[in-house]
Amino acid sequence: GAAQTTSMFPQCFLSCRDVFMAAHWLSFLQQQQKVQI
């Protein structure tokens, strides 16, 4: 019950954070490529 919920919450948070960071890095890399070109 509570133990499973508390253990699953960090996993969901990390996954959402990873998706956000991935999108941020993709936009950052695109900007870097535009600057280089």
Backbone torsions as a table, in degrees:
resi	resn	phi	psi	omega
1	GLY	NA	-95.6	-175.6
2	ALA	-65.5	-39.9	-178.3
3	ALA	-61.5	-42.7	-179.8
4	GLN	-66.2	-39.5	-178.6
5	THR	-64.7	-44.4	-178.2
6	THR	-69.0	-30.1	-179.4
7	SER	-78.7	-29.4	-178.7
8	MET	-81.8	-27.3	-176.8
9	PHE	-61.0	-50.4	179.1
10	PRO	-58.9	-37.4	-179.6
11	GLN	-63.2	-43.3	-180.0
12	CYS	-67.1	-40.5	-179.7
13	PHE	-64.0	-44.3	-179.5
14	LEU	-65.3	-39.9	-179.6
15	SER	-65.1	-43.6	178.7
16	CYS	-64.9	-38.9	179.9
17	ARG	-67.2	-39.9	179.8
18	ASP	-63.2	-40.7	179.8
19	VAL	-63.8	-41.9	179.9
20	PHE	-64.5	-44.6	-179.5
21	MET	-65.7	-38.6	179.2
22	ALA	-62.1	-44.6	179.3
23	ALA	-64.4	-38.7	179.7
24	HIS	-64.5	-43.8	-178.8
25	TRP	-68.4	-37.0	178.8
26	LEU	-61.8	-44.9	179.1
27	SER	-66.1	-37.0	179.9
28	PHE	-65.5	-44.9	-179.9
29	LEU	-64.8	-38.3	178.9
30	GLN	-62.4	-40.3	178.8
31	GLN	-64.4	-41.2	-179.9
32	GLN	-62.3	-41.6	179.8
33	GLN	-64.4	-39.8	179.4
34	LYS	-63.5	-38.0	-179.7
35	VAL	-68.4	-40.0	-177.9
36	GLN	-67.9	-39.8	-177.5
37	ILE	-69.9	NA	NA
